[in-house]
Every structure is written in structure tokens, then in C-alpha cells.
Amino acid sequence: FGDELLTRLGSRQREFGVCSALGASRLRLLREAIAETALIGVAAAAAGFALATWLVGLATSYLPQTLLSRTLTPVAISWRAIVATSLLALLAAAIAGLTPAWLATKIDAAGSLRGTARGGTDARSQRRLARGLLVAEVALAAALLAGAAQLVRTFVNLVRADRGLNAEGVITAW
């Protein structure tokens, strides 16, 4: 996500140069870039909530009731979790957008108005940062995938675990 933001905001350096030449401060350009990134975070959080709602509905309709009743917590959406993950999504988007926004708004107004640089490619520091962000993104995705696989395995083991009592042939009533 960070390398894509770096590319997107880096391609807008000429626009930021024009705004800077017209009198926009660097703080204002930073606020604009971070607000755009936060808007992407809000859209991602909304898409995640819609996906979670759909998956919970799918799970409750297709999973057997005996499996759903044997789990430790009900299969439902927790509003506290939604608020916490939404705030974390906004924070992650702001953090991921801060470095690219800082680099994109670090401009020479006169140089950006003259045209592109000699080679027309990114500076060496920007390429190094983009590669570093890409490596970090892949490493975090691999760690997240391993954690999700472990979570699914633990859930399956908990469902199959012996609870220590035999409920066969027992009648209960309210």
C-alpha cells in the first residue's frame, strides 16, 4: 500500500509544484495528501465491513447449527471490533501516507514548473524507499497469512476438542 501511495503522490509532484508556486504552504499540501489517503482508508474500512457482514451471513446460513452452538463466542459482528478496526484502518492509512506525502511535497517550485528532470525517473532515494516499502509489505502479508492459518487451525482444534462431559442422552429444559 505504501509503495503505491509513493508512486501515486510522486506522479503528482508537478501539481504540488504549481500549487506551491501559487502560494500553498507545504503543510497545506501535506494535509491534502493525508486527507486523500484517509479517504482511501475510510473506503477500505467500509468495504471490509460489507465483506464481514456478508461472510457472517454466509457462515450462519451454511454452517450447521451444532457447530455454531459449540463455538466459544457467537458468530456475529461486534460493534466494538468494528469501531476499533475502523480507527486502526484510518491510522494505518495516515501512517502509510505520511512518508509518501512528505516526499511528494518536498519540492522545488521553480524546478517542477520548468518540466521533468533530465532522466524523467525517480530519484535514487525514492526508488530505495519504494523497494523497502515493498519488501516490508510482502513480509507483513506473509506474517498475516501465517497468523490467519494458525487461527483457522486453532478454531478447528477447538471445535473438535473433548469438553470433558458426555451430553448424549441428557434432556434439558428451560
N, C-alpha and C positions, 0 to 999 in steps of 0.2 A: 504494500500500500504506500509506503514511504517513497519508494523509488518512482512509482507512478506519479505521486504528487510532485516530486522533484522535477520530473520531466515536464509535467503539465505547467507548473509555475515557472520553470526555466524557459519554456517557449513563450511566455508572456513578458519576458524582460523588456522587450521594446515597448509594450503597452505601459509597463511600470515606469519606463524612462520618460515617456510622453507625459504621464501623469505627474511625475516628479518635476519635469521641466515646467509644467503648468502651475506648480506650487504645492502639490500634495506632499505632505511630510512622510517620512519613512514609517512612522508609527501608524499613520492612516492606511498606508499600503499594506502593512503587516496585519492590521485589524481586518481589512477586506479579505486578504488571503486566508486568514484563520477563520473568518466567518464562512467563507465558501467551503472550507474543509469541515467545519462544524455542521454545515448543512448536509454535506455528504454523510457525516456521522449520524445525523438525525434520520436521513433516508435509510441508511443501513440498519439502524435500530428498529425502525418501523417495518422494514422487510423481515428482520429477524423475529419480531413479534407476530407478524402474519404467518410466517413459517411455523413458529412454535404453536400457534393456535391450530393450524391445520394438522400438524403432527400429533398433537394431543387428541384432537377429534378422531384422527385416523387410528391412534392407538386404542382409545376407549371403544371404538366400534368394532375393531378387528381382533383385539386380544381377548382371550377367554376371561370371563368374569372371575373364575377361580384364581387365575394368575394375578389379576388386578387386585383382588382382595388379600392376597398373600404378600403383597409388597409392603415395605415399612412405611411408606408415605403414599398418599393417593396420587394418581396420575392426573394432575391439574396444573394450571398456571398460577403461580404465586405472584401477587401484585408487588410484594416487596422485592422479589427477584427481578421483576420487570423494571422497577424503578432503579434498582442497583445496576443492572446491566445497561440500562439506557444512559445513566450517568457515566458509567465506565466507557461506553461507546463514544460519548461526547469527549471525554477526557483523552481517550486514545486517539481520536481523530485530531484533537487540538495538538497533542504532543507530536503525532506523526506529521502534522502540517507545519509545525513551528520551524524546524530546520530548513525545509524547502522554501518556506515563506521568507525566512531570514536571508537565505542565499539569493532568492529571486529579487528581493527588494534592495539588495546591496548593489546599487547600480551607479554608473556614471551617466548622468542625463545627457550630456553632450555626446558621449560616445555611442549611446544607444540611438540617438536621433540621426547620427551620421550613417548608420547602417550596421550590417553584421560585421563581425570580426573577420580577420584575414581568412582563417580556415573555415569558419562557419560551424565549428563544432564546439562542444562544451569544453570548459577549462579542465585541466587535469584534476584539480581538487574536486570538481563536481562529479567527474567520472568515478573517482575513487570513493566518494561518498555514496554515489548510486550503487556501486558494486558492494560496498559494505552494507548498505541497507538491504540489498537483495539477498546477501548471504544471511543476514540476521532474520529476514522474513522467512527464508526457507528453513532455517534452524528452528525458529519458533513454530512454524507449521508442522514440522516433524515431531517436535515435543508435544504439541497439542494433539496430533494424531495418535501418538503413543499413549497419552493420557486418556483419550477417549476410548481406545481399545481396551485399556485396563479397566475403565469404568464399566464398559459393557460386560467384560468378563466377570467382574465382581458382582454385577447385578444378576447375571445368570447363576453364579455360585450361590448367591443369597436366596434366590428363588428355589433352588434345589436343596438347600440346607435342611438338615433334620432339626426340627424345632424342639425336640425333647419330649413331646407328648403325642399320644395317639388319639386323634379325634374321630376315628372310624366308629360308627355305631352309636355315637353320642347325640342325644337330642337336646337342642337348646331352644329356649323360648323367651320372649320379652314380656 
